[in-house]
Amino acid sequence: MISEDLKQVILRALKLDEWDLSDATLAGEVPGWDSLSHINVIVAVEKHFGIHFSSVEVIRLRNVGDLQRLVDSKRVH
């Protein structure tokens, strides 16, 4: 399940007021989430949570659920 915290970071990065994000949501399904804005989303998530993703980790992301699990794994350490 996507945390409200992550959802708000993503929506702010995309300049959206509201959008229904779920584990299965793909970037292409969200208005404005293209390859360029993807970088903004990743940077915003890293800054908000005080974590860093490697390029390989970012490339492996397939949906919002993957991003949530990656954030969770980084916050545990």
A tleap script that builds the chain and sets N, CA, C and O, in Angstrom:
source leaprc.protein.ff14SB
mol = sequence {
  NMET ILE SER GLU ASP LEU LYS GLN VAL ILE
  LEU ARG ALA LEU LYS LEU ASP GLU TRP ASP
  LEU SER ASP ALA THR LEU ALA GLY GLU VAL
  PRO GLY TRP ASP SER LEU SER HIE ILE ASN
  VAL ILE VAL ALA VAL GLU LYS HIE PHE GLY
  ILE HIE PHE SER SER VAL GLU VAL ILE ARG
  LEU ARG ASN VAL GLY ASP LEU GLN ARG LEU
  VAL ASP SER LYS ARG VAL CHIE
}
set mol.1.N position { 0.843 -1.187 0.000 }
set mol.1.CA position { 0.000 0.000 0.000 }
set mol.1.C position { 0.887 1.248 0.000 }
set mol.1.O position { 1.905 1.302 0.690 }
set mol.2.N position { 0.490 2.225 -0.768 }
set mol.2.CA position { 1.250 3.459 -0.892 }
set mol.2.C position { 0.963 4.349 0.308 }
set mol.2.O position { -0.195 4.602 0.640 }
set mol.3.N position { 2.021 4.822 0.956 }
set mol.3.CA position { 1.831 5.699 2.112 }
set mol.3.C position { 1.328 7.066 1.642 }
set mol.3.O position { 1.622 7.501 0.528 }
set mol.4.N position { 0.582 7.716 2.491 }
set mol.4.CA position { 0.089 9.054 2.184 }
set mol.4.C position { 1.261 10.008 1.985 }
set mol.4.O position { 1.199 10.914 1.153 }
set mol.5.N position { 2.320 9.802 2.746 }
set mol.5.CA position { 3.517 10.621 2.652 }
set mol.5.C position { 4.126 10.538 1.249 }
set mol.5.O position { 4.401 11.565 0.628 }
set mol.6.N position { 4.336 9.316 0.752 }
set mol.6.CA position { 4.910 9.131 -0.581 }
set mol.6.C position { 3.967 9.690 -1.637 }
set mol.6.O position { 4.407 10.350 -2.578 }
set mol.7.N position { 2.693 9.434 -1.489 }
set mol.7.CA position { 1.716 9.934 -2.457 }
set mol.7.C position { 1.804 11.451 -2.574 }
set mol.7.O position { 1.812 11.984 -3.683 }
set mol.8.N position { 1.870 12.145 -1.455 }
set mol.8.CA position { 1.923 13.609 -1.484 }
set mol.8.C position { 3.218 14.117 -2.105 }
set mol.8.O position { 3.205 15.122 -2.816 }
set mol.9.N position { 4.328 13.446 -1.852 }
set mol.9.CA position { 5.603 13.839 -2.463 }
set mol.9.C position { 5.507 13.702 -3.986 }
set mol.9.O position { 5.928 14.597 -4.719 }
set mol.10.N position { 4.960 12.598 -4.452 }
set mol.10.CA position { 4.814 12.366 -5.891 }
set mol.10.C position { 3.895 13.414 -6.505 }
set mol.10.O position { 4.226 14.010 -7.530 }
set mol.11.N position { 2.750 13.640 -5.887 }
set mol.11.CA position { 1.792 14.607 -6.434 }
set mol.11.C position { 2.382 16.010 -6.484 }
set mol.11.O position { 2.189 16.726 -7.466 }
set mol.12.N position { 3.105 16.413 -5.430 }
set mol.12.CA position { 3.744 17.743 -5.436 }
set mol.12.C position { 4.774 17.844 -6.555 }
set mol.12.O position { 4.842 18.862 -7.244 }
set mol.13.N position { 5.574 16.799 -6.739 }
set mol.13.CA position { 6.605 16.801 -7.782 }
set mol.13.C position { 5.984 16.921 -9.167 }
set mol.13.O position { 6.578 17.507 -10.072 }
set mol.14.N position { 4.793 16.367 -9.329 }
set mol.14.CA position { 4.098 16.396 -10.615 }
set mol.14.C position { 3.130 17.577 -10.730 }
set mol.14.O position { 2.474 17.757 -11.756 }
set mol.15.N position { 3.051 18.373 -9.668 }
set mol.15.CA position { 2.154 19.536 -9.624 }
set mol.15.C position { 0.686 19.133 -9.845 }
set mol.15.O position { -0.055 19.778 -10.587 }
set mol.16.N position { 0.306 18.056 -9.179 }
set mol.16.CA position { -1.071 17.571 -9.219 }
set mol.16.C position { -1.721 17.775 -7.855 }
set mol.16.O position { -1.080 17.573 -6.823 }
set mol.17.N position { -2.975 18.169 -7.848 }
set mol.17.CA position { -3.695 18.317 -6.581 }
set mol.17.C position { -4.105 16.964 -6.026 }
set mol.17.O position { -4.031 16.726 -4.821 }
set mol.18.N position { -4.540 16.077 -6.921 }
set mol.18.CA position { -5.022 14.769 -6.481 }
set mol.18.C position { -4.907 13.785 -7.640 }
set mol.18.O position { -5.084 14.145 -8.803 }
set mol.19.N position { -4.611 12.552 -7.298 }
set mol.19.CA position { -4.609 11.452 -8.261 }
set mol.19.C position { -4.580 10.180 -7.440 }
set mol.19.O position { -3.886 10.105 -6.425 }
set mol.20.N position { -5.324 9.188 -7.871 }
set mol.20.CA position { -5.399 7.931 -7.144 }
set mol.20.C position { -4.194 7.063 -7.492 }
set mol.20.O position { -4.116 6.510 -8.589 }
set mol.21.N position { -3.267 6.946 -6.562 }
set mol.21.CA position { -2.080 6.114 -6.765 }
set mol.21.C position { -2.236 4.813 -5.995 }
set mol.21.O position { -2.665 4.808 -4.841 }
set mol.22.N position { -1.885 3.712 -6.645 }
set mol.22.CA position { -1.909 2.405 -5.986 }
set mol.22.C position { -0.586 1.706 -6.262 }
set mol.22.O position { 0.254 2.219 -7.003 }
set mol.23.N position { -0.406 0.537 -5.666 }
set mol.23.CA position { 0.819 -0.239 -5.890 }
set mol.23.C position { 1.054 -0.491 -7.384 }
set mol.23.O position { 2.193 -0.474 -7.850 }
set mol.24.N position { -0.007 -0.721 -8.113 }
set mol.24.CA position { 0.112 -1.097 -9.524 }
set mol.24.C position { 0.176 0.089 -10.477 }
set mol.24.O position { 0.328 -0.109 -11.683 }
set mol.25.N position { 0.067 1.309 -9.975 }
set mol.25.CA position { 0.073 2.482 -10.843 }
set mol.25.C position { 1.410 2.606 -11.569 }
set mol.25.O position { 2.476 2.549 -10.957 }
set mol.26.N position { 1.328 2.776 -12.875 }
set mol.26.CA position { 2.503 2.988 -13.708 }
set mol.26.C position { 2.661 4.487 -13.952 }
set mol.26.O position { 1.673 5.221 -13.996 }
set mol.27.N position { 3.893 4.935 -14.109 }
set mol.27.CA position { 4.155 6.359 -14.321 }
set mol.27.C position { 3.351 6.895 -15.508 }
set mol.27.O position { 2.798 7.992 -15.432 }
set mol.28.N position { 3.281 6.147 -16.580 }
set mol.28.CA position { 2.567 6.582 -17.775 }
set mol.28.C position { 1.079 6.778 -17.589 }
set mol.28.O position { 0.428 7.397 -18.431 }
set mol.29.N position { 0.528 6.265 -16.504 }
set mol.29.CA position { -0.902 6.408 -16.215 }
set mol.29.C position { -1.216 7.713 -15.479 }
set mol.29.O position { -2.381 8.090 -15.350 }
set mol.30.N position { -0.188 8.393 -15.002 }
set mol.30.CA position { -0.373 9.599 -14.195 }
set mol.30.C position { -0.080 10.822 -15.065 }
set mol.30.O position { 0.986 10.902 -15.674 }
set mol.31.N position { -1.017 11.775 -15.129 }
set mol.31.CA position { -0.809 12.956 -15.965 }
set mol.31.C position { 0.502 13.675 -15.631 }
set mol.31.O position { 0.779 13.980 -14.471 }
set mol.32.N position { 1.290 13.935 -16.652 }
set mol.32.CA position { 2.524 14.678 -16.474 }
set mol.32.C position { 3.725 13.863 -16.045 }
set mol.32.O position { 4.831 14.398 -15.966 }
set mol.33.N position { 3.537 12.578 -15.764 }
set mol.33.CA position { 4.667 11.753 -15.314 }
set mol.33.C position { 5.309 11.105 -16.531 }
set mol.33.O position { 4.945 10.001 -16.935 }
set mol.34.N position { 6.271 11.816 -17.104 }
set mol.34.CA position { 6.998 11.315 -18.254 }
set mol.34.C position { 8.461 11.098 -17.857 }
set mol.34.O position { 8.810 11.191 -16.680 }
set mol.35.N position { 9.298 10.814 -18.829 }
set mol.35.CA position { 10.692 10.499 -18.517 }
set mol.35.C position { 11.416 11.682 -17.875 }
set mol.35.O position { 12.285 11.480 -17.026 }
set mol.36.N position { 11.080 12.893 -18.257 }
set mol.36.CA position { 11.725 14.059 -17.659 }
set mol.36.C position { 11.239 14.320 -16.242 }
set mol.36.O position { 12.043 14.574 -15.345 }
set mol.37.N position { 9.937 14.260 -16.040 }
set mol.37.CA position { 9.412 14.505 -14.696 }
set mol.37.C position { 9.740 13.353 -13.749 }
set mol.37.O position { 9.695 13.523 -12.530 }
set mol.38.N position { 10.068 12.188 -14.296 }
set mol.38.CA position { 10.446 11.047 -13.463 }
set mol.38.C position { 11.658 11.401 -12.593 }
set mol.38.O position { 11.729 11.022 -11.424 }
set mol.39.N position { 12.602 12.128 -13.180 }
set mol.39.CA position { 13.784 12.561 -12.425 }
set mol.39.C position { 13.358 13.462 -11.268 }
set mol.39.O position { 13.865 13.327 -10.155 }
set mol.40.N position { 12.433 14.375 -11.526 }
set mol.40.CA position { 11.935 15.259 -10.465 }
set mol.40.C position { 11.276 14.472 -9.340 }
set mol.40.O position { 11.462 14.783 -8.164 }
set mol.41.N position { 10.509 13.455 -9.704 }
set mol.41.CA position { 9.841 12.620 -8.698 }
set mol.41.C position { 10.891 11.906 -7.843 }
set mol.41.O position { 10.805 11.914 -6.615 }
set mol.42.N position { 11.866 11.300 -8.485 }
set mol.42.CA position { 12.898 10.548 -7.756 }
set mol.42.C position { 13.679 11.472 -6.821 }
set mol.42.O position { 13.909 11.127 -5.662 }
set mol.43.N position { 14.084 12.635 -7.313 }
set mol.43.CA position { 14.838 13.590 -6.492 }
set mol.43.C position { 13.987 14.079 -5.325 }
set mol.43.O position { 14.483 14.202 -4.204 }
set mol.44.N position { 12.714 14.356 -5.579 }
set mol.44.CA position { 11.824 14.813 -4.508 }
set mol.44.C position { 11.666 13.742 -3.427 }
set mol.44.O position { 11.658 14.057 -2.237 }
set mol.45.N position { 11.542 12.487 -3.837 }
set mol.45.CA position { 11.410 11.383 -2.884 }
set mol.45.C position { 12.697 11.241 -2.069 }
set mol.45.O position { 12.651 11.081 -0.850 }
set mol.46.N position { 13.831 11.299 -2.742 }
set mol.46.CA position { 15.110 11.193 -2.032 }
set mol.46.C position { 15.255 12.304 -0.997 }
set mol.46.O position { 15.628 12.047 0.148 }
set mol.47.N position { 14.963 13.522 -1.395 }
set mol.47.CA position { 15.093 14.660 -0.470 }
set mol.47.C position { 14.121 14.546 0.703 }
set mol.47.O position { 14.500 14.751 1.856 }
set mol.48.N position { 12.885 14.221 0.401 }
set mol.48.CA position { 11.864 14.154 1.454 }
set mol.48.C position { 12.207 13.103 2.510 }
set mol.48.O position { 12.072 13.349 3.708 }
set mol.49.N position { 12.645 11.951 2.060 }
set mol.49.CA position { 12.906 10.847 2.984 }
set mol.49.C position { 14.366 10.772 3.449 }
set mol.49.O position { 14.705 9.938 4.289 }
set mol.50.N position { 15.229 11.637 2.908 }
set mol.50.CA position { 16.630 11.634 3.309 }
set mol.50.C position { 17.360 10.362 2.916 }
set mol.50.O position { 18.172 9.836 3.677 }
set mol.51.N position { 17.059 9.872 1.715 }
set mol.51.CA position { 17.657 8.631 1.223 }
set mol.51.C position { 18.241 8.876 -0.157 }
set mol.51.O position { 18.044 9.940 -0.743 }
set mol.52.N position { 18.963 7.883 -0.676 }
set mol.52.CA position { 19.537 7.983 -2.021 }
set mol.52.C position { 19.325 6.668 -2.765 }
set mol.52.O position { 19.506 5.584 -2.209 }
set mol.53.N position { 18.940 6.788 -4.027 }
set mol.53.CA position { 18.768 5.617 -4.877 }
set mol.53.C position { 19.915 5.539 -5.869 }
set mol.53.O position { 20.378 6.562 -6.374 }
set mol.54.N position { 20.371 4.335 -6.146 }
set mol.54.CA position { 21.359 4.152 -7.212 }
set mol.54.C position { 20.626 4.168 -8.552 }
set mol.54.O position { 19.408 4.002 -8.607 }
set mol.55.N position { 21.372 4.365 -9.613 }
set mol.55.CA position { 20.788 4.355 -10.961 }
set mol.55.C position { 20.122 3.014 -11.252 }
set mol.55.O position { 19.044 2.966 -11.843 }
set mol.56.N position { 20.757 1.944 -10.841 }
set mol.56.CA position { 20.210 0.602 -11.072 }
set mol.56.C position { 18.870 0.439 -10.351 }
set mol.56.O position { 17.930 -0.123 -10.913 }
set mol.57.N position { 18.780 0.924 -9.118 }
set mol.57.CA position { 17.522 0.830 -8.372 }
set mol.57.C position { 16.405 1.579 -9.088 }
set mol.57.O position { 15.278 1.091 -9.174 }
set mol.58.N position { 16.718 2.749 -9.594 }
set mol.58.CA position { 15.708 3.557 -10.286 }
set mol.58.C position { 15.270 2.874 -11.570 }
set mol.58.O position { 14.081 2.851 -11.887 }
set mol.59.N position { 16.213 2.321 -12.307 }
set mol.59.CA position { 15.895 1.642 -13.570 }
set mol.59.C position { 14.997 0.434 -13.334 }
set mol.59.O position { 14.162 0.107 -14.177 }
set mol.60.N position { 15.160 -0.226 -12.199 }
set mol.60.CA position { 14.373 -1.437 -11.900 }
set mol.60.C position { 12.937 -1.135 -11.474 }
set mol.60.O position { 12.107 -2.043 -11.444 }
set mol.61.N position { 12.630 0.105 -11.147 }
set mol.61.CA position { 11.273 0.448 -10.709 }
set mol.61.C position { 10.276 0.229 -11.843 }
set mol.61.O position { 10.472 0.711 -12.959 }
set mol.62.N position { 9.223 -0.492 -11.548 }
set mol.62.CA position { 8.196 -0.776 -12.557 }
set mol.62.C position { 6.874 -0.075 -12.266 }
set mol.62.O position { 6.095 0.188 -13.182 }
set mol.63.N position { 6.620 0.228 -10.998 }
set mol.63.CA position { 5.353 0.864 -10.625 }
set mol.63.C position { 5.535 1.582 -9.282 }
set mol.63.O position { 6.607 1.536 -8.679 }
set mol.64.N position { 4.493 2.230 -8.839 }
set mol.64.CA position { 4.565 2.998 -7.594 }
set mol.64.C position { 4.801 2.073 -6.397 }
set mol.64.O position { 5.459 2.468 -5.435 }
set mol.65.N position { 4.282 0.870 -6.446 }
set mol.65.CA position { 4.506 -0.096 -5.375 }
set mol.65.C position { 5.990 -0.423 -5.221 }
set mol.65.O position { 6.495 -0.549 -4.105 }
set mol.66.N position { 6.683 -0.559 -6.354 }
set mol.66.CA position { 8.128 -0.799 -6.304 }
set mol.66.C position { 8.834 0.374 -5.632 }
set mol.66.O position { 9.750 0.177 -4.834 }
set mol.67.N position { 8.409 1.583 -5.952 }
set mol.67.CA position { 9.015 2.771 -5.344 }
set mol.67.C position { 8.767 2.791 -3.841 }
set mol.67.O position { 9.665 3.119 -3.065 }
set mol.68.N position { 7.552 2.441 -3.427 }
set mol.68.CA position { 7.232 2.405 -1.994 }
set mol.68.C position { 8.110 1.372 -1.275 }
set mol.68.O position { 8.646 1.646 -0.201 }
set mol.69.N position { 8.252 0.191 -1.871 }
set mol.69.CA position { 9.076 -0.854 -1.251 }
set mol.69.C position { 10.545 -0.430 -1.180 }
set mol.69.O position { 11.233 -0.733 -0.206 }
set mol.70.N position { 11.019 0.265 -2.205 }
set mol.70.CA position { 12.404 0.737 -2.192 }
set mol.70.C position { 12.605 1.790 -1.098 }
set mol.70.O position { 13.596 1.751 -0.369 }
set mol.71.N position { 11.674 2.718 -0.988 }
set mol.71.CA position { 11.735 3.726 0.079 }
set mol.71.C position { 11.749 3.033 1.434 }
set mol.71.O position { 12.574 3.350 2.289 }
set mol.72.N position { 10.841 2.092 1.628 }
set mol.72.CA position { 10.754 1.369 2.907 }
set mol.72.C position { 12.068 0.652 3.233 }
set mol.72.O position { 12.519 0.659 4.378 }
set mol.73.N position { 12.675 0.036 2.218 }
set mol.73.CA position { 13.922 -0.704 2.456 }
set mol.73.C position { 15.064 0.243 2.837 }
set mol.73.O position { 15.934 -0.120 3.628 }
set mol.74.N position { 15.061 1.429 2.287 }
set mol.74.CA position { 16.119 2.411 2.581 }
set mol.74.C position { 15.923 3.024 3.969 }
set mol.74.O position { 16.898 3.351 4.645 }
set mol.75.N position { 14.685 3.176 4.388 }
set mol.75.CA position { 14.397 3.815 5.667 }
set mol.75.C position { 14.679 2.890 6.847 }
set mol.75.O position { 14.862 3.361 7.969 }
set mol.76.N position { 14.716 1.590 6.608 }
set mol.76.CA position { 14.977 0.624 7.674 }
set mol.76.C position { 16.423 0.684 8.094 }
set mol.76.O position { 16.727 0.492 9.272 }
set mol.77.N position { 17.321 0.943 7.173 }
set mol.77.CA position { 18.766 0.909 7.447 }
set mol.77.C position { 19.267 2.164 8.061 }
set mol.77.O position { 20.459 2.279 8.345 }
savepdb mol mol.pdb
quit
